[in-house]
Amino acid sequence: MRLVRFLVDGQVRYGVLEGDRVRELLRPFFEGLVPMNAAHPLADLELLAPSRPSKMLCVGLNYRDHAEEMGEPIGDEPVLFMKPTTALAAHGQPIVYPKMAGRVDYEAELAVVIGRRCRSVAVEEADDFILGYTCFNDVTARDLQAKDGQWTRAKGFDTFGVMGPWIETDPGDTGRLTVTSRLNGDVRQQSTTAQLVFSCRDLVSWASRIMTLEAGDVIATGTPAGIGPMQPGDQVEVEVEGIGTLKNPVVAEPDDGAEAVTVR
C-alpha cells in the first residue's frame, strides 16, 4: 500500500494511491486508514513529503561498500546524526545549492517511517512500530563536512532532507532491495540493502533506546558507494526497489539569499 500526503485547496490531506488516483483519507494515516469517497488524479496533485517528522535521524557509513569507498572502518554501533525539520523537502521540490558550499553531493537511501510512538523497542518487535518505507536523499555539502569535522552544517541546509514520493507499507524484503541514484539520467549509485551493516530493525531498536520516536519520524538508513557532486541545473533521482523514484531538480541559491522555507 502506498500512502501519500498532498495539497488540495491549500490544505494538507492524506491518501492511499490506487493506480493513477489517490483515495483521500478522513484523517492522517498514523491515526488509522479511514477512506473517503473523494479521489483525485495523481497527476493533478502537489505531493508533499509523505510524513511530517519531529526529527529526521540519519545513519553514517552503514553500507560496507560506502565505508570502503570512504576509507573508514565499520563500527560496532550505528553512527547517528540528525537533520532539522526545516531541511525537509518533497518529491519534485528544488534542492537549493547554498552559496557557502563548494561541493554538494547526492546520497541515495532507504528510509524507515515510524508508525507510532515508541521507546526501548526490541529488535524482534521493531516491525510493530514501522509504518513503512520511503526514498531519501541525504544531501550533503561535502567540503563543509570535511572543514567542520562534524556534520550539522553540511547536512542541515534547507532542502537537504529530501523524501518521497510516498510511503510504501510493504516493499518486500528490506534486506535485499536495490538502491539507485541517477544524475541527469546516468546511474551513479547502485547497490543493495544486503550491504547494510545494521538492518532497519536494528536501527529502529537502537535509536529508540536513545530517544523516544514519534509517529512520522524518519530514519534514513545510510547510502551505498558512488556518492558524488551535483550542480545547479541537474536533476537527481533516488530509486528504491519496491517503493518508487524520488526526483528533484537542483537550483542555485538566489543572489539575495534563500528565503525561509515553509515546511508543510
C-alpha positions, 0 to 999 in steps of 0.5 A: 500500500502506498500512502501519500500526503498532498495539497488540495485547496491549500490544505494538507490531506492524506491518501492511499494511491490506487493506480493513477488516483489517490483515495483521500483519507478522513484523517492522517494515516498514523491515526488509522486508514479511514477512506473517503469517497473523494479521489483525485488524479495523481497527476493533478496533485502537489505531493508533499513529503509523505510524513511530517517528522519531529526529527529526521535521524540519519545513519553514517557509513552503514553500507560496507561498500560506502565505508570502503569507498570512504576509507573508514572502518565499520563500527560496532554501533550505528553512527547517528546524526540528525537533520532539522525539520526545516531541511525537509523537502518533497518529491519534485521540490528544488534542492537549493545549492547554498552559496557557502558550499563548494561541493554538494553531493547526492546520497541515495537511501532507504528510509524507515517511517515510524508508525507510532510512538515508541521507546526501548523497542526490541529488535524482534518487535521493531516491525510493530512500530514501522509504518513503512518505507520511503526514498531519501536523499541525504544531501550533503555539502561535502567540503563543509563536512570535511572543514567542520569535522562534524556534520550539522552544517553540511547536512542541515541546509534547507532542502537537504532532507529530501523524501518521497514520493510516498510511503510504501507499507510493504516493499518486500524484503528490506534486506535485499532491495536495490538502491539507485541514484541517477544524475541527469539520467546516468546511474551513479549509485547502485547497490543493495540493502544486503550491504547494510551493516545494521538492518532497519530493525536494528536501527529502529531498536537502537535509536529508540533506546536513545530517544523516544520516536514519534509517529512520522519520524524518519530514519534514513538508513545510510547510502551505498558507494558512488556518492558524488557532486551535483550542480545547479541545473541537474536533476537527481533521482533516488530509486528504491526497489519496491517503493518508487523514484524520488526526483528533484531538480537542483537550483542555485541559491538566489543572489539575495539569499534563500528565503525561509522555507515553509515546511508543510 
